[in-house]
Amino acid sequence: MLERRRFLQLGTLGLSALSFSGFKSNSETRKPIVISTWGEGIAANKAAWNILRVGGRALDAVEQGVMVTESSLNCCVGLGANPDRDGYVTLDSCIMDENANCGSVAFLERIKHPVSVARRVMEKTPHVMLVGSGAQQFALAQGFPLESAELSESAKKAYENWLIKSEYKPVINIENSKNQTAFAPNKLENGKWNHDTIGMVAMDANGNLSGSCTTSGMGFKMRGRLGDSPIIGAGLFVDNEIGAATATGQGEDVIRICGSHLVVELMRQGLSPENACKKAVERIIKIKGTSAKDIQVGFIAINKKGEYGGYCIQKGFDFAVCYADDKNFMIPGKFLI
């Protein structure tokens, strides 16, 4: 009897070892992983992955990742972007780590990397958000250089064209590089303009989550306008027990539903990242009614298992996923209308 019991115990151990070492379980966590919005996310993910692949912290990855986009003139994030209607480029950004620490800057002028200033707000001040001249003053005190106020050549031309009619008519999905010519950063289409946001969320090898979101906002917006991107709970939210989410598109409508926070809370209730993003999109459509066809909002999210997903109002939004040296690819976002 004892020999039989010993045989059964050994058999159980053998099956257990086989299931853990011989095969991948469907519930196995995929980490590290990073995802980000739009086509510019491929280059941003690559920079983030360089940190994650050597065991670096997710917080460092999401900062370094979107800094690539902030530095590039091939999109509308950063100082090369379209100005507001008064001719000034203003930048918004936020960042959040695994301990619910967060920092944000908004209406920031002449500073190249607002995401890094947001991180300094998080780490060096008792506050969450600094705006306008106060944010710039803080950035200078932290050693960030003051950049030129000159518009980039493409932004200058776009602004001059816009002034002819001075109409505010954002174009759906114009952030998508496929809707631009050779990634032309400020190309006007029929007198309309593009804008962009890059949002990024990541989980590192230790299973910790962080996220960042940075933007120049909508081109030719009213002076002082803010969207969702610098607002914790709207443009970005991280809960290290559950998951992380970020948003892109028409920020006013993301703010209305506290979009990224909503996505994370839906994941808390057991929804997958994709289904949580879908439910958030459905809520916006319910609020907007028939006018939802005139706007775009997209969400992306990851959970603690390393599962990821995204959803948008209408076709045209895509996002980048990276979880290995040779796995950095685009996924077209599923859509509702």
Secondary structure, 3 states (H helix, E strand, C coil): CHHHHHHHHHHHHHHHHHHHHHCCCCCCCCCCEEEEECCCHHHHHHHHHHHHCCCCCHHHHHHHHHHHHHHCCCCCCCCCCCCCCCCCCCEEEEEECCCCCEEEEEEECCCCCHHHHHHHHHHHCCCCEEEHHHHHHHHHHCCCCCCCCCCCHHHHHHHHHHHHHCCCCCCCCCCCHHHCCCCCCCCCECCECCCEEEEEEEECCCCCEEEEEEEEECCCCCCCCCCCCCCECCCEEEECCCEEEEEEECHHHHHHCCHHHHHHHHHHCCCCHHHHHHHHHHHHHHHHHHHHHHCCEEEEEEECCCCEEEEECCCCCEEEEEEECCEEEEEECEECC
